[in-house]
């Protein structure tokens, strides 16, 4: 980084608060009391992020008489569900390319289910009166290097060949800059239907309220410590009590799974984001962005960025930090060296916004698996279901995962449980130090690919073939 650019980036961060912008909203609901006794229920949901909240709500929609309890280790939405970029994608497979590589025979069905799932989220937001700034704006994947133009054109051609190009527009340099003006943009692929933007914390809080209104009993600051059996019931021990349930749905994602054999299937990766102060009319006019789409560049180490309802720009991504040993630690939520890199990249993308300052800087852990998209299953003879491994695209896909868990607990075959994606598992990660070394080599290979026209070295190609690549 040049000295002048570094000084500009550093000055822009001087007032940034080290907290997630979304979680500072004054509309945050009151915390529910912790569990301090023994509870009994039909269904226990462990985890108060999107996975758990959708599961509890959909369970009540399927059967209003079902007795549902949800426990959350901190507060609903405080972790990844309340600190992400607020991109709610239809994709269930972490993007078209990943789905095509892994499930080509059922990709059309997966894309259809993904759109139906996003439509259902939009309907739920309206039906439950959830004020979460939901905007069905779509997303533009932008090319900032010549080789990325060819990759976007190839993706559009593949989608068209499969009959999946409806709503996909390939944009040249002038067309993409007419939408959002950056001198770094060479072209783009605009998915008009498949992505919505929203306020992620408000979505979680709205789902929490909807669950309570439906009769779900929610206990916060109630961590699930262990899972076992007690007679005919499943039993989850908590710090001050326990829950006896006929069935259990696990939505713990990045946190250690209560089914121990699942712990090698995911690792935590830390992602970071910046939020600007509100833009003035003149600043926003210099960028354009009249249609308010979400954006992401198409490098291996990519950025995602978007406008908020109050005209701020969220700018995140690029670094993906894996801590040795895979432990989730609060001190890793802050990483000044990443913030400095992100700020410098921001002003390279939008030089016309020189002088804009960042108001918030934060990070958090996401759970990733070796196929970059969720996996599902059951334990304890079908009485426990789980959905894990969303790899950063869980804002939308978590509702689909909730439906899958409820399908699995019902014991019935559905169009979801019949999917190869649902029936198969990713490869587990190796123990340390091999996991740390392998992820480090993958990140190095990604950086090399970005610097060498997208060409992947031998190690990266080998990891992709065995399902251990990584997309940021």
C-alpha positions as CSV (number, residue, x, y, z in Angstrom):
1,X,0.0,0.0,0.0
2,X,1.4,3.4,-1.0
3,X,2.1,5.8,1.9
4,X,-0.5,8.4,0.7
5,X,-3.2,5.7,0.3
6,X,-2.3,4.2,3.7
7,X,-2.7,7.6,5.4
8,X,-6.0,8.2,3.6
9,X,-7.3,4.8,4.7
10,X,-6.1,5.2,8.2
11,X,-7.7,8.7,8.6
12,X,-11.0,7.3,7.4
13,X,-11.0,4.8,10.3
14,X,-10.3,7.2,13.1
15,X,-13.8,7.4,14.4
16,X,-15.0,3.9,13.5
17,X,-16.8,2.2,16.4
18,X,-15.7,-1.4,16.9
19,X,-19.2,-2.8,17.0
20,X,-21.6,-4.1,14.3
21,X,-23.6,-1.3,12.8
22,X,-26.8,-3.4,12.6
23,X,-26.8,-4.4,16.3
24,X,-26.7,-0.7,17.5
25,X,-30.2,-0.1,16.2
26,X,-32.5,1.4,18.9
27,X,-35.3,-1.1,17.9
28,X,-33.4,-4.0,19.5
29,X,-35.9,-6.0,21.6
30,X,-35.7,-6.8,25.3
31,X,-33.7,-9.9,26.2
32,X,-35.7,-12.9,27.3
33,X,-35.0,-14.5,30.7
34,X,-32.6,-17.5,31.0
35,X,-34.0,-21.0,31.6
36,X,-33.7,-21.8,35.3
37,X,-35.7,-25.0,35.6
38,X,-36.6,-28.1,33.7
39,X,-38.7,-27.6,30.6
40,X,-40.7,-30.1,28.6
41,X,-41.7,-29.7,24.9
42,X,-42.4,-31.4,21.6
43,X,-39.5,-29.7,19.8
44,X,-36.4,-28.0,21.2
45,X,-34.6,-25.7,18.9
46,X,-31.0,-24.9,19.9
47,X,-29.7,-21.6,18.6
48,X,-31.4,-18.2,18.1
49,X,-29.9,-17.2,14.8
50,X,-31.8,-17.5,11.5
51,X,-31.6,-21.3,11.5
52,X,-33.2,-21.7,14.9
53,X,-35.7,-18.8,14.5
54,X,-37.0,-20.0,11.1
55,X,-37.2,-23.6,12.4
56,X,-39.2,-22.6,15.4
57,X,-41.6,-20.4,13.4
58,X,-42.1,-22.9,10.6
59,X,-42.7,-25.6,13.1
60,X,-45.6,-23.6,14.5
61,X,-46.9,-22.8,11.1
62,X,-46.9,-26.5,10.2
63,X,-48.7,-27.4,13.5
64,X,-49.8,-24.6,15.8
65,X,-50.4,-27.1,18.6
66,X,-46.7,-28.2,18.6
67,X,-45.1,-27.2,21.8
68,X,-41.8,-25.5,20.8
69,X,-38.9,-24.2,23.0
70,X,-35.9,-22.3,21.7
71,X,-32.7,-21.7,23.7
72,X,-30.0,-19.2,22.7
73,X,-26.6,-18.9,24.3
74,X,-26.5,-15.1,24.1
75,X,-29.3,-13.0,22.5
76,X,-31.2,-13.8,19.3
77,X,-29.4,-12.6,16.3
78,X,-26.2,-11.4,18.1
79,X,-23.8,-13.6,16.1
80,X,-23.5,-14.1,12.4
81,X,-27.2,-13.4,11.9
82,X,-26.9,-9.9,13.2
83,X,-23.5,-8.9,11.7
84,X,-23.5,-10.0,8.1
85,X,-23.8,-7.9,4.9
86,X,-27.6,-8.2,4.7
87,X,-27.5,-10.0,1.3
88,X,-30.5,-12.4,1.2
89,X,-29.7,-14.7,-1.8
90,X,-31.9,-17.3,-3.5
91,X,-28.9,-19.5,-4.1
92,X,-28.9,-22.6,-1.9
93,X,-25.5,-23.8,-3.3
94,X,-23.3,-20.8,-2.6
95,X,-23.7,-19.5,-6.1
96,X,-24.4,-20.9,-9.5
97,X,-20.8,-22.0,-10.2
98,X,-20.5,-24.0,-7.0
99,X,-23.9,-25.7,-7.6
100,X,-23.0,-26.5,-11.2
101,X,-19.7,-28.1,-10.2
102,X,-21.3,-30.3,-7.4
103,X,-24.9,-31.1,-8.4
104,X,-25.2,-30.5,-12.1
105,X,-28.0,-33.0,-12.5
106,X,-30.3,-31.3,-10.0
107,X,-29.1,-27.7,-10.3
108,X,-32.3,-26.6,-12.1
109,X,-34.4,-28.0,-9.2
110,X,-32.1,-26.3,-6.6
111,X,-32.4,-23.0,-8.4
112,X,-36.2,-23.3,-8.5
113,X,-36.3,-24.2,-4.8
114,X,-34.0,-21.3,-4.0
115,X,-36.3,-18.8,-5.8
116,X,-39.3,-20.2,-4.0
117,X,-37.5,-19.9,-0.7
118,X,-36.7,-16.3,-1.3
119,X,-40.3,-15.6,-2.4
120,X,-41.4,-17.2,0.9
121,X,-39.0,-15.0,2.9
122,X,-40.4,-11.9,1.2
123,X,-44.0,-13.1,2.0
124,X,-43.1,-13.8,5.6
125,X,-41.6,-10.3,6.0
126,X,-44.9,-8.9,4.8
127,X,-47.2,-11.3,6.6
128,X,-45.5,-10.9,10.0
129,X,-45.0,-7.1,9.6
130,X,-41.2,-7.4,9.9
131,X,-39.7,-4.0,9.3
132,X,-36.2,-5.0,8.0
133,X,-35.7,-2.7,5.0
134,X,-36.3,-5.6,2.6
135,X,-35.5,-4.6,-1.0
136,X,-35.6,-7.1,-3.9
137,X,-32.9,-5.2,-5.8
138,X,-30.8,-8.1,-7.2
139,X,-27.0,-8.2,-7.2
140,X,-24.4,-7.3,-9.8
141,X,-21.2,-9.5,-9.9
142,X,-18.6,-7.1,-11.3
143,X,-15.4,-7.8,-13.2
144,X,-12.4,-5.8,-12.2
145,X,-9.9,-7.8,-14.3
146,X,-10.1,-8.8,-17.9
147,X,-10.1,-12.6,-17.2
148,X,-13.2,-12.0,-14.9
149,X,-15.1,-10.7,-17.9
150,X,-14.7,-14.1,-19.7
151,X,-15.7,-15.9,-16.5
152,X,-18.9,-13.9,-16.2
153,X,-19.7,-14.5,-19.9
154,X,-19.1,-18.2,-19.5
155,X,-21.4,-18.3,-16.4
156,X,-24.2,-16.5,-18.4
157,X,-23.8,-18.9,-21.3
158,X,-24.0,-21.9,-18.9
159,X,-27.1,-20.6,-17.2
160,X,-28.7,-19.9,-20.6
161,X,-27.9,-23.4,-21.8
162,X,-29.7,-24.8,-18.7
163,X,-32.6,-22.5,-19.1
164,X,-31.7,-20.6,-16.0
165,X,-30.8,-17.2,-17.5
166,X,-34.1,-15.5,-16.9
167,X,-33.4,-12.3,-15.0
168,X,-29.6,-12.5,-15.7
169,X,-28.2,-9.6,-17.7
170,X,-24.6,-9.4,-18.9
171,X,-23.3,-5.8,-18.7
172,X,-20.4,-4.3,-20.6
173,X,-18.2,-1.6,-19.1
174,X,-20.5,1.3,-20.0
175,X,-23.6,-0.5,-18.8
176,X,-22.3,-1.5,-15.4
177,X,-20.8,2.0,-14.8
178,X,-24.2,3.5,-15.7
179,X,-25.6,1.5,-12.7
180,X,-22.7,2.1,-10.3
181,X,-19.7,4.2,-11.3
182,X,-16.3,2.9,-10.4
183,X,-13.2,3.2,-12.6
184,X,-12.3,-0.4,-11.6
185,X,-15.5,-1.9,-13.1
186,X,-15.0,-3.6,-16.5
187,X,-18.3,-5.4,-16.8
188,X,-20.8,-7.3,-14.7
189,X,-23.6,-9.9,-14.5
190,X,-26.8,-8.6,-13.0
191,X,-29.0,-11.1,-11.3
192,X,-32.2,-9.1,-11.1
193,X,-34.4,-11.7,-9.3
194,X,-32.2,-13.8,-7.1
195,X,-31.0,-11.4,-4.3
196,X,-32.7,-9.1,-1.8
197,X,-31.1,-6.7,0.6
198,X,-32.3,-6.2,4.2
199,X,-31.3,-5.1,7.7
200,X,-30.1,-8.5,9.1
201,X,-30.5,-7.8,12.8
202,X,-34.0,-6.4,12.2
203,X,-34.9,-9.6,10.4
204,X,-33.7,-11.7,13.3
205,X,-35.5,-9.6,15.8
206,X,-38.7,-9.7,13.7
207,X,-38.5,-13.5,13.5
208,X,-38.0,-13.6,17.3
209,X,-41.2,-11.5,17.8
210,X,-43.1,-13.7,15.4
211,X,-42.0,-16.8,17.2
212,X,-43.1,-15.4,20.6
213,X,-46.5,-14.3,19.1
214,X,-46.9,-17.9,17.8
215,X,-46.4,-19.3,21.3
216,X,-42.7,-20.4,21.1
217,X,-41.0,-20.1,24.5
218,X,-37.6,-18.5,24.0
219,X,-34.9,-18.5,26.6
220,X,-31.8,-16.3,26.0
221,X,-28.5,-16.4,27.8
222,X,-29.1,-20.2,27.9
223,X,-26.4,-22.2,26.2
224,X,-26.9,-25.8,25.4
225,X,-24.1,-27.7,27.2
226,X,-24.8,-31.3,26.3
227,X,-27.2,-33.5,24.4
228,X,-28.2,-37.0,25.5
229,X,-31.2,-39.2,26.3
230,X,-33.4,-39.3,29.3
231,X,-35.9,-42.1,29.1
232,X,-38.0,-41.6,26.0
233,X,-36.9,-38.0,25.6
234,X,-33.9,-36.1,24.3
235,X,-32.3,-34.1,27.1
236,X,-30.2,-30.9,26.6
237,X,-28.5,-29.6,29.7
238,X,-28.1,-25.8,30.2
239,X,-26.2,-23.8,32.8
240,X,-29.2,-23.5,35.2
241,X,-31.6,-26.2,34.0
242,X,-32.4,-28.6,31.2
243,X,-34.9,-29.3,28.5
244,X,-36.6,-32.6,27.8
245,X,-37.9,-32.8,24.3
246,X,-39.4,-35.4,21.9
247,X,-37.3,-33.9,19.1
248,X,-34.4,-31.5,18.8
249,X,-33.3,-29.2,15.9
250,X,-29.7,-27.9,16.0
251,X,-29.0,-24.5,14.6
252,X,-25.7,-23.8,16.2
253,X,-23.7,-23.3,13.0
254,X,-20.3,-21.9,13.8
255,X,-20.4,-22.9,17.5
256,X,-19.5,-26.5,18.6
257,X,-22.2,-28.9,17.6
258,X,-23.8,-30.9,20.4
259,X,-23.4,-33.9,18.2
260,X,-19.7,-34.4,18.5
261,X,-19.1,-36.3,15.3
262,X,-20.1,-33.2,13.3
263,X,-17.4,-31.0,14.7
264,X,-14.8,-31.9,12.0
265,X,-17.2,-31.0,9.2
266,X,-17.0,-27.2,9.8
267,X,-14.4,-24.7,10.7
268,X,-14.8,-21.0,11.7
269,X,-13.7,-18.3,9.3
270,X,-13.6,-14.7,10.4
271,X,-15.1,-12.1,8.0
272,X,-14.8,-8.3,8.4
273,X,-16.8,-5.3,7.3
274,X,-16.8,-1.5,7.4
275,X,-19.7,0.9,7.3
276,X,-19.4,4.5,6.1
277,X,-21.1,7.5,7.5
278,X,-24.3,8.5,5.6
279,X,-23.5,9.8,2.1
280,X,-24.5,13.3,1.1
281,X,-26.7,13.8,-2.0
282,X,-23.6,14.9,-3.9
283,X,-21.5,11.9,-2.8
284,X,-24.3,9.5,-3.7
285,X,-24.8,11.2,-7.1
286,X,-21.1,10.8,-7.9
287,X,-21.5,7.1,-7.5
288,X,-24.9,6.7,-9.2
289,X,-26.3,3.5,-7.7
290,X,-29.9,4.6,-8.4
291,X,-31.2,1.0,-8.5
292,X,-29.5,0.1,-5.1
293,X,-28.3,-3.3,-6.2
294,X,-26.0,-5.4,-4.0
295,X,-22.5,-5.7,-5.5
296,X,-19.6,-8.2,-5.3
297,X,-16.5,-8.4,-7.3
298,X,-15.5,-11.8,-8.7
299,X,-11.9,-12.2,-7.4
300,X,-11.1,-15.3,-5.4
301,X,-10.6,-12.9,-2.4
302,X,-13.7,-10.9,-3.1
303,X,-15.4,-7.8,-1.7
304,X,-19.2,-7.4,-1.2
305,X,-20.8,-4.0,-0.9
306,X,-24.2,-2.4,-0.7
307,X,-26.2,0.7,0.3
308,X,-28.2,0.8,3.5
309,X,-31.6,2.4,3.9
310,X,-29.9,5.5,5.3
311,X,-27.5,5.9,2.4
312,X,-24.4,4.3,4.0
313,X,-22.1,1.9,2.1
314,X,-21.3,-1.4,3.7
315,X,-17.9,-2.7,2.4
316,X,-16.8,-6.1,3.5
317,X,-15.0,-9.3,2.6
318,X,-11.5,-10.0,1.1
319,X,-9.8,-11.4,4.2
320,X,-11.0,-14.7,5.5
321,X,-9.2,-15.5,8.7
322,X,-9.0,-19.0,10.1
323,X,-7.7,-19.2,13.7
324,X,-5.4,-22.1,14.5
325,X,-7.4,-24.8,16.3
326,X,-10.7,-23.6,15.0
327,X,-11.7,-21.8,18.2
328,X,-14.3,-19.0,18.2
329,X,-12.9,-16.2,20.3
330,X,-14.4,-12.7,20.9
331,X,-11.0,-11.0,20.4
332,X,-11.0,-12.1,16.8
333,X,-14.0,-10.0,16.1
334,X,-11.7,-7.0,15.7
335,X,-8.7,-6.9,13.2
336,X,-7.3,-3.4,12.5
337,X,-5.0,-4.6,9.8
338,X,-7.9,-6.0,7.8
339,X,-9.9,-2.8,8.3
340,X,-6.9,-0.8,6.9
341,X,-6.8,-3.1,3.9
342,X,-10.5,-2.8,3.3
343,X,-10.5,1.0,3.6
344,X,-7.7,1.3,1.0
345,X,-9.6,-1.0,-1.3
346,X,-12.7,1.1,-0.8
347,X,-11.1,4.3,-2.0
348,X,-9.5,2.5,-4.9
349,X,-12.9,1.4,-6.0
350,X,-14.6,4.8,-5.3
351,X,-11.9,7.5,-5.6
352,X,-14.7,10.1,-5.9
353,X,-15.6,9.4,-2.3
354,X,-12.2,10.6,-0.9
355,X,-12.9,12.1,2.5
356,X,-15.7,9.8,3.4
357,X,-15.2,8.3,6.9
358,X,-16.2,5.0,8.4
359,X,-18.5,4.9,11.4
360,X,-18.3,1.2,12.2
361,X,-15.9,-1.6,11.8
362,X,-16.6,-5.2,12.9
363,X,-16.0,-8.9,12.3
364,X,-17.5,-12.2,13.1
365,X,-17.2,-15.9,12.5
366,X,-19.1,-17.9,9.9
367,X,-19.1,-21.7,9.6
368,X,-17.7,-23.1,6.4
369,X,-17.5,-26.6,5.2
370,X,-15.5,-28.2,2.4
371,X,-18.3,-27.8,-0.2
372,X,-19.2,-24.2,0.8
373,X,-22.9,-24.9,1.1
374,X,-25.1,-26.3,3.9
375,X,-25.3,-30.0,4.7
376,X,-28.0,-31.8,6.7
377,X,-28.7,-34.9,8.6
378,X,-30.1,-36.6,11.7
379,X,-28.7,-38.2,14.8
380,X,-30.1,-40.3,17.8
381,X,-32.3,-42.4,15.5
382,X,-33.9,-39.5,13.8
383,X,-34.9,-37.6,16.9
384,X,-32.2,-34.9,16.3
385,X,-31.8,-32.9,13.0
386,X,-29.1,-30.4,12.0
387,X,-28.2,-28.0,9.3
388,X,-24.7,-26.6,9.2
389,X,-22.0,-25.1,6.9
390,X,-23.8,-22.2,5.2
391,X,-20.4,-20.5,4.5
392,X,-21.7,-16.9,4.6
393,X,-24.9,-17.4,2.4
394,X,-27.2,-18.3,5.3
395,X,-29.4,-15.2,5.3
396,X,-31.6,-16.8,2.7
397,X,-30.6,-20.5,2.7
398,X,-31.2,-20.9,6.5
399,X,-35.0,-20.8,5.9
400,X,-34.6,-23.7,3.5
401,X,-32.4,-25.5,6.0
402,X,-35.1,-25.1,8.6
403,X,-37.6,-26.7,6.3
404,X,-35.2,-29.6,5.7
405,X,-34.7,-30.2,9.4
406,X,-38.4,-30.3,10.0
407,X,-38.8,-32.6,7.0
408,X,-36.1,-34.9,8.4
409,X,-37.7,-35.0,11.8
410,X,-41.1,-35.9,10.3
411,X,-39.5,-39.0,8.8
412,X,-41.2,-38.3,5.5
413,X,-39.6,-38.1,2.0
414,X,-40.1,-34.7,0.5
415,X,-38.8,-32.9,-2.6
416,X,-36.2,-31.4,-0.3
417,X,-35.0,-34.6,1.4
418,X,-34.8,-36.4,-1.9
419,X,-32.1,-34.1,-3.1
420,X,-28.6,-35.4,-3.5
421,X,-27.5,-32.2,-1.9
422,X,-29.5,-33.0,1.2
423,X,-28.6,-36.7,1.3
424,X,-24.8,-36.2,0.8
425,X,-22.1,-34.9,3.2
426,X,-19.0,-32.8,2.6
427,X,-15.6,-34.1,3.4
428,X,-14.5,-33.4,7.0
429,X,-11.5,-31.2,7.7
430,X,-8.4,-33.0,9.0
431,X,-7.1,-32.4,12.5
432,X,-4.6,-29.7,13.4
433,X,-2.0,-28.8,12.3
434,X,-3.1,-30.1,8.9
435,X,-6.3,-28.1,8.8
436,X,-4.5,-24.8,9.5
437,X,-1.8,-25.7,7.0
438,X,-4.2,-26.7,4.3
439,X,-6.4,-23.6,4.7
440,X,-3.2,-21.4,4.6
441,X,-2.1,-23.0,1.4
442,X,-5.5,-22.5,-0.1
443,X,-5.6,-18.8,0.8
444,X,-2.1,-18.4,-0.7
445,X,-3.2,-20.1,-3.9
446,X,-6.3,-17.8,-4.1
447,X,-4.1,-14.7,-3.8
448,X,-1.8,-16.1,-6.5
449,X,-4.7,-16.8,-8.8
450,X,-6.0,-13.2,-8.4
451,X,-2.5,-11.9,-9.2
452,X,-2.1,-14.2,-12.3
453,X,-5.1,-13.7,-14.4
454,X,-7.3,-16.2,-12.5
455,X,-5.0,-19.1,-13.3
456,X,-5.1,-21.6,-10.4
457,X,-1.9,-23.4,-9.4
458,X,-1.6,-27.2,-9.1
459,X,-2.3,-27.2,-5.4
460,X,-5.5,-25.1,-5.8
461,X,-6.8,-27.3,-8.6
462,X,-6.1,-30.4,-6.5
463,X,-8.0,-29.0,-3.6
464,X,-10.9,-28.0,-5.8
465,X,-11.1,-31.5,-7.2
466,X,-11.3,-33.1,-3.7
467,X,-13.7,-30.5,-2.4
468,X,-11.3,-28.4,-0.2
469,X,-11.1,-25.2,-2.1
470,X,-12.3,-22.0,-0.7
471,X,-14.1,-18.9,-2.1
472,X,-13.1,-16.3,0.5
